[in-house]
Amino acid sequence: MAMAADIVIVEAEELVEVGEIEPENVATPHILVDYIVKGEKNDR
C-alpha cells in the first residue's frame, strides 16, 4: 500500500533510536515514510 500512496504517515506507539529494531521487524521501509506521528499506547 505504501508504494501506491502519495503520502505515507506512520503512527507509532513508541519512538526508538536507530538500530533498536531489527530490520526484518520493520513493515514499511523508511524511504517510503513521509511523516511519523506518536500515537497513544493501546491495550490490545
C-alpha positions in Angstrom: 0.0 0.0 0.0 2.8 2.4 0.8 4.3 2.3 -2.7 0.9 3.2 -4.2 0.3 6.2 -1.8 1.1 9.8 -2.4 1.8 10.4 1.3 2.7 7.8 3.9 2.0 8.6 7.6 3.2 6.2 10.3 1.5 6.2 13.7 3.9 4.7 16.3 3.2 3.9 19.9 6.9 4.3 20.8 9.7 6.2 19.1 13.1 4.5 19.4 16.7 5.2 18.4 18.1 4.0 15.1 19.2 0.3 15.4 16.9 -0.6 18.3 14.6 -2.6 16.0 15.8 -5.4 13.8 15.4 -4.6 10.1 13.3 -7.7 9.5 10.7 -6.5 12.0 10.0 -3.3 10.1 6.9 -3.4 7.8 7.4 -0.2 5.9 10.9 0.9 4.8 11.8 4.4 5.9 12.4 5.6 2.4 8.6 5.4 1.8 7.6 7.3 5.0 6.8 11.0 4.8 5.5 11.7 8.4 5.8 10.0 11.8 3.1 10.7 14.4 3.4 9.5 18.0 0.2 7.7 19.0 -1.1 6.6 22.3 -0.4 3.1 23.6 -3.3 0.7 23.1 -4.0 -2.3 25.4 -4.7 -5.0 22.9 
